Amino acid sequence: MNKLYSYRIEGGFPIKGTITASGNKNAALPCIAATLLTSEPVVLENIPDIKDTGVMLEILQNLGVSVEKTGESTWKICASGTIHTEIPVELSKKLRASILFAGPLVARTGKAKLPPPGGDVIGRRRLDTHFLALTELGARVAVNGQFTFSANKLAGADIFLDEASVTATENAVMAAVLAEGHTTVTNAASEPHVQDLCKMLNAMGAKISGIGSNILEIDGVEELHGCTYRIGSDYMEIGSFIGLAAATRGNITIKGVNPKDMRPIKLAFGKLGITWHIEGDELTVPDTQSMQVNTDLGGMIPKIDDSPWPGFPPDLTSIMTVVATQVDGTVLIHEKMFESRMFFVDKLINMGARITLCDPHRAVVTGACTLHGDKLVSPDVRAGMAMIIAAMAARGESTISNVYQVERGYEHLTERLTGLGAHIEKIYPKED
């Protein structure tokens, strides 16, 4: 039923109020997969209640793992019995993160069979780096409609990743912690969610150093034990709500924020004349923003571009594109990492946005402009959220279909937005 309903949004109502940040989706997914690395119970706290985590937990159950919800956002997971090694096609195709089971399955059982993963349609997303890393550790990889991994024994290696892939780094680390000997992963991703995974593994008895840098040093251990670990807050969600507050001229306080995660995001929002203040773990976006593009020296058009951490996160470029339509001035949005992520801007243009799509990676946005309600379709998690922001900033009514994509990454979205004063509701198709 979830795929069938749409959102109806009446725009023009500034959001106001207080919310608590959800757990980091991109940390929860590898941490769920990592529970396969021990036969002892692992308790994960602050797991967001979203579609993607639900699928990951369902995959664990299909692999023979005990999964129990013990609190509002807490799960107890125990992989103590016989572990199956093949992931069902119907589950794998629901999300890209299914590839994260490759590393822990090979490390724990010596084999894994995975169908090609699904996920967002945002252009080609290569898996070669995963294969490179696992092969360096001694795994054999066969590709024949499905991906088959096997290994008699994993051994530490000096691995240089051909790109700073987040999930490939996570797969390499999860395999290396049980490999014999020392592993160095160079050109490793260092995003907060990669750090969360490494910290959880260390809490389980792994020996990982260099966390937060692009060089990870791992000394393999014979076995890992259980632990209790709390996932950090989702800075992508926080950035989305900051963008929503700014675009609707609202005022919002977000609790549970890690200030260090917000530094690259604050630089980018600052180029659009948007700022906030933080006290402890509470971030407040006031309704008194300049909403004026801050030009570069000499009056040059500024650029907001993404890059691996600690650069501006690519998942927020869609959000920034919408926010830029509500800001006076011109800015270049350069999405360097995914080739089709910017193709949603034609929907914004139909709503009245002044955007020139230069190529699949670059868009010039000139604001501020008045957006008008429209019928929209969510192509992926972040563009879907961007469309919600556009609809809430627009005049009139909008409907957004395929919202299953948005709910893969945002917890209890309609309820939380309604609590902030948004005029949003789920609409279901009429029964024949």
C-alpha positions as CSV (number, residue, x, y, z in Angstrom):
1,M,0.0,0.0,0.0
2,N,2.9,2.4,0.8
3,K,3.8,2.7,-2.9
4,L,0.3,3.7,-3.8
5,Y,-0.4,6.8,-1.8
6,S,0.8,10.3,-2.7
7,Y,1.3,13.5,-0.8
8,R,-1.0,16.5,-1.2
9,I,0.7,19.7,-0.1
10,E,-0.7,23.2,0.3
11,G,2.2,25.7,0.0
12,G,2.8,29.0,1.6
13,F,2.9,28.0,5.3
14,P,6.2,28.6,7.1
15,I,7.3,25.7,9.3
16,K,7.8,26.5,13.0
17,G,8.6,24.4,16.0
18,T,11.1,21.8,17.4
19,I,12.0,18.3,16.2
20,T,14.7,15.8,17.2
21,A,17.0,14.5,14.5
22,S,16.7,10.9,13.4
23,G,19.5,8.4,13.5
24,N,21.8,8.5,10.5
25,K,20.3,6.3,7.7
26,N,23.7,5.8,6.1
27,A,25.3,4.7,9.3
28,A,22.4,2.4,10.3
29,L,22.6,0.4,7.1
30,P,26.3,-0.8,7.4
31,C,26.0,-1.2,11.1
32,I,23.0,-3.6,10.6
33,A,25.1,-5.6,8.1
34,A,28.1,-5.7,10.5
35,T,26.1,-7.6,13.1
36,L,26.8,-10.7,10.9
37,L,30.4,-10.5,12.1
38,T,29.7,-12.0,15.5
39,S,27.6,-14.8,17.0
40,E,26.9,-12.7,20.1
41,P,24.0,-10.2,20.4
42,V,24.4,-6.7,19.2
43,V,22.1,-3.9,20.3
44,L,21.8,-1.0,17.9
45,E,20.2,2.2,19.2
46,N,18.8,5.3,17.4
47,I,17.9,3.3,14.2
48,P,15.6,5.4,12.1
49,D,12.2,3.8,11.3
50,I,12.4,4.1,7.5
51,K,11.9,1.8,4.5
52,D,15.7,1.1,3.9
53,T,16.4,0.0,7.5
54,G,13.3,-2.2,7.4
55,V,14.6,-4.0,4.3
56,M,18.1,-4.5,5.8
57,L,16.6,-6.1,8.9
58,E,14.3,-8.2,6.7
59,I,17.4,-9.4,4.7
60,L,19.1,-10.4,8.1
61,Q,16.0,-12.5,9.0
62,N,16.2,-14.2,5.6
63,L,19.8,-15.0,6.3
64,G,18.7,-16.8,9.5
65,V,19.5,-14.0,12.0
66,S,17.4,-13.2,15.0
67,V,16.0,-9.7,14.9
68,E,14.1,-8.2,17.8
69,K,12.8,-4.7,18.3
70,T,13.4,-3.8,22.0
71,G,12.6,-0.1,22.0
72,E,11.3,2.7,19.9
73,S,14.5,3.0,17.9
74,T,16.4,0.0,19.3
75,W,17.0,-3.4,17.8
76,K,18.7,-6.5,19.2
77,I,20.3,-8.6,16.6
78,C,21.9,-12.0,17.0
79,A,23.6,-14.0,14.3
80,S,24.3,-17.1,16.4
81,G,22.9,-19.9,14.3
82,T,23.5,-21.1,10.8
83,I,24.0,-18.2,8.5
84,H,22.6,-18.4,5.0
85,T,24.7,-16.8,2.3
86,E,22.3,-15.9,-0.5
87,I,20.2,-12.7,-0.5
88,P,16.8,-12.9,-2.2
89,V,16.4,-11.0,-5.4
90,E,13.2,-9.3,-4.4
91,L,14.9,-7.8,-1.3
92,S,18.2,-6.9,-2.9
93,K,16.6,-4.8,-5.7
94,K,14.9,-2.6,-3.1
95,L,18.0,-0.8,-2.0
96,R,21.6,-0.3,-3.0
97,A,22.9,-1.0,0.5
98,S,22.3,-4.7,0.0
99,I,25.8,-4.8,-1.4
100,L,27.0,-4.2,2.2
101,F,26.3,-7.8,3.1
102,A,29.2,-9.0,0.8
103,G,32.0,-8.1,3.2
104,P,30.6,-9.5,6.4
105,L,29.2,-12.7,4.8
106,V,32.6,-13.5,3.2
107,A,34.4,-12.7,6.4
108,R,32.0,-14.8,8.6
109,T,31.2,-17.7,6.2
110,G,33.6,-17.6,3.3
111,K,31.0,-17.0,0.7
112,A,28.2,-14.8,-0.4
113,K,25.7,-14.6,-3.3
114,L,24.0,-11.2,-4.1
115,P,21.8,-10.1,-6.9
116,P,22.6,-6.6,-8.3
117,P,21.5,-4.1,-5.8
118,G,18.7,-1.6,-6.4
119,G,18.3,1.9,-5.0
120,D,18.0,5.4,-6.4
121,V,18.1,6.0,-10.1
122,I,20.7,8.8,-10.2
123,G,23.0,7.5,-12.9
124,R,25.6,4.8,-13.1
125,R,26.9,3.7,-9.7
126,R,29.8,1.4,-10.2
127,L,30.6,-1.5,-7.9
128,D,34.1,-2.2,-9.2
129,T,35.7,-0.7,-6.1
130,H,33.9,-3.2,-3.9
131,F,35.3,-6.1,-6.0
132,L,38.8,-4.5,-6.0
133,A,38.8,-4.3,-2.2
134,L,37.5,-7.8,-1.5
135,T,39.8,-9.3,-4.1
136,E,42.8,-7.7,-2.5
137,L,41.8,-9.4,0.8
138,G,41.7,-12.8,-0.9
139,A,38.1,-13.2,-2.0
140,R,37.2,-14.6,-5.4
141,V,34.5,-12.8,-7.3
142,A,32.3,-14.2,-10.1
143,V,29.8,-12.1,-12.1
144,N,27.1,-14.0,-13.9
145,G,23.8,-12.2,-13.5
146,Q,24.6,-12.3,-9.8
147,F,27.7,-11.6,-7.7
148,T,29.2,-14.6,-6.1
149,F,32.0,-14.1,-3.5
150,S,34.1,-16.9,-2.1
151,A,37.2,-17.2,0.0
152,N,39.1,-20.0,1.9
153,K,40.8,-17.4,4.1
154,L,41.0,-13.6,4.0
155,A,44.4,-12.1,4.5
156,G,45.3,-8.5,5.3
157,A,46.5,-6.4,2.4
158,D,47.6,-2.9,1.4
159,I,44.5,-1.6,-0.5
160,F,44.4,1.6,-2.5
161,L,40.8,2.2,-3.5
162,D,40.3,3.6,-7.0
163,E,37.7,6.1,-5.6
164,A,36.7,7.1,-2.1
165,S,33.5,5.1,-2.2
166,V,31.6,5.0,1.1
167,T,30.1,1.6,0.7
168,A,33.2,0.0,-0.7
169,T,35.2,1.4,2.2
170,E,32.7,-0.1,4.6
171,N,32.8,-3.5,2.8
172,A,36.6,-3.5,2.9
173,V,36.6,-2.6,6.6
174,M,34.0,-5.3,7.6
175,A,36.0,-7.9,5.7
176,A,39.4,-6.8,7.0
177,V,38.5,-6.9,10.7
178,L,38.4,-10.7,10.6
179,A,41.2,-11.1,8.0
180,E,44.5,-12.6,9.1
181,G,47.2,-9.9,9.5
182,H,47.3,-6.1,8.9
183,T,45.2,-4.2,6.4
184,T,45.7,-0.6,5.2
185,V,42.9,1.0,3.3
186,T,44.1,4.2,1.5
187,N,41.8,6.7,-0.3
188,A,39.2,5.5,2.2
189,A,35.9,7.4,2.6
190,S,35.8,9.3,5.9
191,E,32.1,10.4,6.1
192,P,30.5,10.4,9.6
193,H,28.6,7.2,8.8
194,V,31.9,5.4,7.9
195,Q,33.2,6.7,11.3
196,D,30.1,5.3,13.0
197,L,30.7,1.9,11.5
198,C,34.4,1.8,12.5
199,K,33.6,2.9,16.1
200,M,30.9,0.2,16.3
201,L,33.4,-2.4,15.1
202,N,36.0,-1.3,17.6
203,A,33.3,-1.6,20.3
204,M,32.9,-5.2,19.1
205,G,36.6,-5.9,19.6
206,A,38.0,-4.8,16.2
207,K,41.3,-2.9,16.0
208,I,40.8,0.0,13.6
209,S,42.8,3.2,13.7
210,G,42.8,6.3,11.5
211,I,39.1,6.8,11.9
212,G,38.0,10.0,10.3
213,S,41.0,10.1,7.9
214,N,41.4,8.7,4.4
215,I,43.9,6.0,5.6
216,L,42.5,3.3,7.8
217,E,44.8,0.8,9.6
218,I,43.2,-2.5,10.6
219,D,44.7,-5.4,12.6
220,G,42.6,-8.5,12.0
221,V,41.3,-10.4,15.0
222,E,40.1,-14.0,15.4
223,E,36.6,-13.0,16.5
224,L,34.3,-10.2,17.4
225,H,31.9,-10.0,20.4
226,G,28.6,-8.3,20.9
227,C,28.1,-4.7,22.0
228,T,25.6,-1.9,22.4
229,Y,26.1,1.0,20.0
230,R,24.1,4.2,19.4
231,I,24.0,5.5,15.8
232,G,24.8,9.2,15.3
233,S,22.3,11.8,14.1
234,D,21.5,12.2,10.4
235,Y,23.1,15.3,9.1
236,M,21.5,14.8,5.7
237,E,18.1,15.0,7.3
238,I,19.2,18.0,9.4
239,G,20.4,19.8,6.2
240,S,17.0,19.0,4.6
241,F,15.1,20.6,7.4
242,I,17.4,23.6,7.4
243,G,16.6,24.0,3.7
244,L,12.9,23.6,4.4
245,A,12.9,26.3,7.1
246,A,14.8,28.7,4.9
247,A,12.7,28.2,1.8
248,T,9.4,28.6,3.7
249,R,10.8,31.6,5.8
250,G,10.2,29.5,8.9
251,N,11.8,29.0,12.3
252,I,12.9,25.6,13.5
253,T,15.0,24.1,16.3
254,I,16.6,20.7,15.7
255,K,17.7,18.6,18.7
256,G,20.4,15.9,18.7
257,V,22.8,17.7,16.3
258,N,26.5,16.9,16.1
259,P,28.0,20.4,15.4
260,K,31.1,19.0,13.7
261,D,29.0,17.3,11.1
262,M,27.5,20.7,10.1
263,R,30.6,22.6,9.2
264,P,30.8,21.9,5.4
265,I,27.0,22.3,5.2
266,K,27.1,25.7,6.9
267,L,29.7,27.0,4.4
268,A,27.4,26.1,1.5
269,F,24.2,27.5,3.1
270,G,26.2,30.7,3.9
271,K,26.7,31.3,0.1
272,L,22.9,31.6,0.0
273,G,22.7,34.0,2.9
274,I,21.4,31.4,5.3
275,T,22.8,30.7,8.7
276,W,21.9,29.2,12.1
277,H,23.2,29.1,15.6
278,I,24.0,26.0,17.8
279,E,23.9,25.7,21.6
280,G,25.0,22.2,22.8
281,D,23.3,19.8,20.5
282,E,20.5,22.1,19.5
283,L,20.5,23.9,16.1
284,T,18.1,26.8,15.5
285,V,17.3,28.3,12.1
286,P,15.8,31.8,12.6
287,D,13.2,33.3,10.3
288,T,15.4,36.4,9.9
289,Q,17.7,35.3,7.0
290,S,19.2,37.6,4.4
291,M,18.2,35.1,1.6
292,Q,20.8,36.9,-0.6
293,V,23.5,35.2,-2.6
294,N,26.9,36.1,-1.2
295,T,29.0,36.6,-4.3
296,D,32.7,35.6,-4.6
297,L,35.4,38.3,-4.6
298,G,34.9,40.7,-7.5
299,G,31.2,40.0,-7.6
300,M,31.6,36.6,-9.3
301,I,28.9,34.0,-9.2
302,P,29.5,31.6,-6.4
303,K,29.5,27.8,-6.8
304,I,28.1,25.1,-4.5
305,D,29.7,21.8,-5.4
306,D,29.9,18.4,-3.8
307,S,32.8,16.2,-3.0
308,P,33.8,13.4,-0.7
309,W,33.9,14.2,3.0
310,P,34.8,16.7,4.4
311,G,33.4,18.4,1.3
312,F,29.7,19.3,0.8
313,P,27.6,16.1,0.7
314,P,26.2,15.2,-2.7
315,D,22.9,14.1,-1.1
316,L,22.1,17.8,-0.3
317,T,22.7,19.2,-3.8
318,S,19.0,18.6,-4.7
319,I,18.0,20.5,-1.5
320,M,20.3,23.4,-2.2
321,T,19.0,23.7,-5.8
322,V,15.4,24.3,-4.5
323,V,16.5,26.6,-1.7
324,A,18.5,28.7,-4.3
325,T,15.2,29.4,-6.2
326,Q,14.1,31.3,-3.1
327,V,17.2,33.4,-2.7
328,D,18.0,36.7,-4.4
329,G,20.9,36.3,-6.8
330,T,22.5,33.7,-9.0
331,V,24.5,30.6,-8.0
332,L,26.0,27.6,-9.8
333,I,25.1,24.2,-8.4
334,H,27.7,21.6,-9.5
335,E,26.9,18.0,-8.7
336,K,30.1,16.2,-9.7
337,M,29.5,12.7,-8.3
338,F,26.3,11.4,-9.9
339,E,25.4,11.9,-13.5
340,S,21.6,12.0,-13.4
341,R,20.9,13.6,-10.0
342,M,20.2,17.1,-11.5
343,F,17.6,15.9,-14.0
344,F,14.8,16.6,-11.6
345,V,15.1,20.4,-12.2
346,D,12.7,20.3,-15.1
347,K,10.0,19.8,-12.5
348,L,11.1,23.0,-10.7
349,I,11.2,24.9,-14.0
350,N,7.6,23.9,-14.6
351,M,6.8,25.3,-11.2
352,G,8.3,28.7,-12.2
353,A,12.0,28.3,-11.2
354,R,14.6,30.1,-13.3
355,I,17.1,27.4,-13.8
356,T,19.5,26.7,-16.7
357,L,20.6,23.0,-16.8
358,C,24.0,23.3,-18.4
359,D,24.7,19.6,-18.5
360,P,24.0,16.5,-16.4
361,H,26.1,17.9,-13.6
362,R,25.6,21.7,-13.5
363,A,22.7,24.0,-13.1
364,V,22.6,27.8,-12.9
365,V,19.8,29.0,-10.5
366,T,18.6,32.6,-10.4
367,G,16.2,33.7,-7.7
368,A,14.2,34.7,-6.0
369,C,11.2,33.4,-7.9
370,T,7.6,32.5,-7.1
371,L,6.9,28.8,-7.4
372,H,3.5,27.5,-8.2
373,G,1.9,24.2,-7.2
374,D,2.2,21.3,-9.6
375,K,1.9,17.5,-10.0
376,L,5.3,16.0,-9.2
377,V,6.9,12.6,-9.2
378,S,9.7,11.7,-6.7
379,P,12.7,10.1,-8.6
380,D,14.9,9.4,-5.6
381,V,15.2,10.0,-1.9
382,R,16.8,13.4,-1.9
383,A,15.2,14.9,-5.0
384,G,11.9,13.7,-3.6
385,M,12.6,15.7,-0.4
386,A,13.6,18.7,-2.6
387,M,10.2,18.5,-4.3
388,I,8.5,18.6,-0.9
389,I,10.4,21.7,0.0
390,A,9.5,23.3,-3.4
391,A,5.8,22.4,-2.9
392,M,5.8,23.9,0.6
393,A,7.4,27.1,-0.6
394,A,5.1,27.3,-3.6
395,R,1.7,29.1,-4.0
396,G,-1.2,26.7,-4.3
397,E,-1.5,22.9,-4.1
398,S,0.9,20.2,-5.3
399,T,0.7,16.5,-5.4
400,I,3.8,14.3,-5.2
401,S,3.6,10.6,-6.2
402,N,6.2,7.8,-5.8
403,V,6.7,9.0,-2.3
404,Y,7.9,5.6,-1.3
405,Q,11.3,6.8,-2.5
406,V,11.3,9.7,0.0
407,E,10.2,7.5,2.9
408,R,13.2,5.3,2.3
409,G,15.3,8.0,3.9
410,Y,13.0,10.2,6.1
411,E,11.4,8.9,9.3
412,H,7.6,9.5,9.9
413,L,7.8,12.4,7.5
414,T,4.2,13.5,7.1
415,E,3.6,13.3,10.9
416,R,6.7,15.4,11.7
417,L,6.0,18.0,9.0
418,T,2.4,18.3,10.2
419,G,3.8,18.9,13.7
420,L,5.8,21.8,12.3
421,G,2.8,23.4,10.7
422,A,3.0,22.0,7.2
423,H,-0.2,21.5,5.3
424,I,0.6,18.0,4.0
425,E,-1.5,14.8,3.9
426,K,-1.4,11.3,2.4
427,I,-3.9,10.7,-0.4
428,Y,-4.9,7.2,-1.5
429,P,-6.3,6.1,-4.9
430,K,-10.0,5.6,-5.0
431,E,-11.0,1.9,-4.9
432,D,-12.9,0.6,-7.9
